[in-house]
Amino acid sequence: MAAAAWLLWPSGDPGPAPLPSSQDAGEGANGQGVAPSTLAISLEGASVPLIAVARPGGADVPVLTVPVQMSLEIPGVGEGTTEAIARQDGDGLRVALSNTLGVWLDHYLVLNLKGLGRIADAAGGLSVILPAKAELSSGVVGPGAVTLTGADVREYMGAEGSSPFTKWEVILPGLLNAAVEGSLGGSSDDLAAISRLLPVGGSVRIDTFPTSISAGNLRVPDYEALDVLMAKDFGVAQTPVPVLVQNGVGEPGLAAEVARLLVPKGFRVVLSGNAATFDYRETQVVASGNDHVADAERARRALGVGVVAVTQVPSGVADVTIVIGKDFTA
């Protein structure tokens, strides 16, 4: 933290107005008067992790499927992949995805194949458009518009080595427009709230998740293109401020707790790791130059602890650097 000039900002400073949430966009068009909300869905039991994020509530429902084995920053874990995100519990999945997308996800739902089949049966089958014929125990179906029973859906999605990611994109429109009523199960923050979002009652549109290839030949998020897409289709009003989080006390997983507080306020943790020592008593929120002091103060207010400083030596990766101190864990 060389060349840092420490500035303690008055606690009475109200700061900038809070960012609008994803539900500030008005009433939806799904016949239920539901305003647009963001929903993460994860499916367990296929040969690869399958995750998607949808924004129900309008006549046009964007859905972003998360590429398999994409490398990205997972707050509290460090560099990981889509599979590592899927292995977390539902709340951890929500924090990691929210951080990547730059918007706090209102709800999450983790399904297994049995739960997916139960939804299909309760809805009288899932209406999907198969891009090619599928050989199932019940017979050959497709290509084209078909209705899959619960057993069909479980078999279709559970088959080994047969483009599960493509099949996930085939199934999602039918799942999101299924009348779930009392059939919705799985791990969730609020099953009743998600039941009110479904069926979405709109045209489901699968968006392509923007990625690029890193210098290490890894597939990573193309954050510049992703932020444009999230603004256009998911109502994100402000490009997230990149943040570097360092653990200055040694307790594991603290960066995830920081992300939980910062992401709803318009930040994204782009890198997390340990500080040089674990003896920081006070959390340090350091702005990279005078232009980012307001961002640092906003981050400090979100954390509820710490002091703001400014350095003229940029980190090269973030506009704000946070070193977590013992005051954060007290």
Buried (B, 14 or more C-beta within 10 A) or exposed (E): BEEBEEEEBEEEEEEEEEBEBBBEBEEBBBEBEBBBBBBBBBBBBBBBBBBBBBBBBBEEBBBBBBBBEBBBBBBBBEBBBBEBBBBBEBEBBBBBBBBBBBBBBBBBBBBBBEBBBBBBBBBEBBBBEBBEEBEBEEEEBBEEEBBBBBBBBBBBBBBEEEBBBEBBBBBBBBBBBBEBEEBBBBBBBEBEBBBBBBBBBBEBEBBEBBBEEEEEEBBBBBBEBBBBBBBEBBBBBBBBBBBBBBBBBBEEEBBBBBBBBBBBBBBBBBBBEBBEEBEBEEBBBBBBEEEBBBBBBBBBBBBEBBBBBBBEEEBEEBBBBBBBBBBBEE
